[in-house]
C-alpha cells in the first residue's frame, strides 16, 4: 500500500504484455497482485485501454530506434523472418527495461539470443549461421561497452579519446615482448566480413534503420544473394572510453577484421608468449613464409589497434 | 508569485529546433520573419552543444534550454551531478529560464534521458504523486538557480483523478515555480481524460504561465474518441489552434510562444511563426509580449 506500488503497476502496464492484456480485458481488477488500496487501484480505472496501447506501441518504437543502432545487422536479418519484427517489439519488455540504461541493450540481445533457435527453425541454414554470428558480434560490442561504462577511471573526471588507439605500443622491440589481450575485447567468427555484409544489408543510417525496416523488411532472396560468397572472417573489437564527463561516459569501439585462420592464434595470447614465439611454433609445424608474414601483419594490426598490448 | 518570474525577459515568438538538423537553427536565427528565440533539447553536458549555441547567440538570438532527463515527479531522485551540470549548462548558454515536462525520464537508479524510456513517462495524478513532485521540483531548485517552468506532458492515457490544472496549479504555488503550457499536450489530456482542461481553469495560477508551446500532432482513431499523438513533424491540428486562441487572453505574463517545428521545412516554419504572431497580437493579454513583437517588427 504505497505510491511505489502504484509506480510499479504503471511501469508494468507499459512493459509487461500479459499484465497489459489482462488489464485491457478486466481493467483495474488485473492489478490484484499489487499491494494497492481500493483508492489506489481506482486511479488506474481512468486508463483508456486503447490509449495505453497507443503509448506502448509508440514507446516501443522509439526504444527500438535506439536498440537498432546497437544491433543493425541483426535487426536487418530478423526483419526478413515471419514474426521477426513482432519478436523484437516483444523483447522491449519488463526484463529489458528494468535494467540500468547501459545494460538494457545487452539484456535485450541476450533475450533475442535465447529466442533465436525457434525463430530461425525453418530458415535457410546460411541465414541461420549468419544471424547467430551477427547477434554474437553485436552483443559482444554492446556487452563490452556496458561493462566499461560502469568502470569509469577514478583519476579522470573529464577527458576525450582517453586511451586508444595507442600507437606507442609498436616500438621496434614489440615482436619480442610478451603480449596479452586488452580488457573489454570481444571476438567472433562470421561467414563473411561484418563490415561488408552490414553495408549490403543495412541500407540506411543506423538512426533511421528501424523506421526503414518497419516499412521495408529485408527479403530472404536479397539476403541469400548477399550471403552467396563465403569469406570467413574474425571480427575483433575493443571498447574504450571516448569521452568522460562528470555525468556521462561515452564508449567507442576499435574494430578489426582478420582472416578466420587467425582465430586459433588468439588462444596463444597469454601474457607470456611473444609474437616471435608464436611464429616460431607455426614455423615448427610447417607454416609457409606467406602465412608467417600474414600472421606478423595481423599481430601488428592488433597491437596498433590496442586490442593486444605488450606486457 | 516571486519577483524572479516577474523579472524574466519577454522573448517573443520563437522556435524549438534540433541542433545539427533541418531546419537549421543557425540559419533561421536572426533572419527577418524568423524566430526571436531558439529553444533546444540537448545532452546534459554543455560542451556537446556550445559550438552551435555560440553561432545562434552571435546573431543576437536568445536560447532556451529544454532538458529531457530530469525527474520532476515520482520516487526516483535526480543525481546531484546531473543537476549541477544542468546549472552549469544553463548559466553557460545564458538561458533566461528552463522548462521541462513533468514526467519520469528515468526509472529507479541511474540517471538518463527520457528517450531511453521511449519518451516521457507521464505522472500519476493523485495526492501522493503531487507531494513527490513537489519534493522533486524543490530538489532541482536547490541546485539550479535559474527559474524552472514545469510543463504538463503529452498523454494518451490518464492514471489518477486530480484534474490537470489543479495538479499543476497546486504544484506551482507550493514550489513557487513557473509554468509552461503546451497546447497539443492539453488537447492530448482532454482526449485521454474526456475532461475539458478549461473547466478547472480557476485552479490554475495563470499569472505563472510564462511560456506556451504549439506543435504539430496527429490523431489515432479510438473506439469512442480520437487519441492525440504529439508529432512535431506534422501540421498543427485545428483543436490545438483553438486551445491556443482560448488560452492567449488568460495568460497575462506570457513571455514566450514557441513553435516546436523539428523536421518541418523552412517555409512552413516561417508561415507558421507569422500566423502565431498574428494570433498573439489579436488575442494575447500579455501586453509586454505584444509590445515585444511590435519592437521586433520595427524596421
Interface residues (C-beta under 8 A of the other chain):
Chain A: X3 X4 X6 X7 X10 X11 X14 X40 X42 X43 X44 X46 X47 X48 X50 X51 X52 X54 X55 X58 X59 X60 X61 X62 X63 X66 X92 X97 X98 X100 X101 X102 X104 X245 X246 X247 X248
Chain B: X43 X44 X45 X47 X74 X75 X79 X81 X82 X84 X85 X106 X107 X108 X109 X110 X111 X112 X115 X116 X117 X118 X119 X121 X124 X125 X126 X128 X129 X132 X155 X156 X157 X158 X159 X160 X161 X192 X193 X220 X222 X223 X227 X229
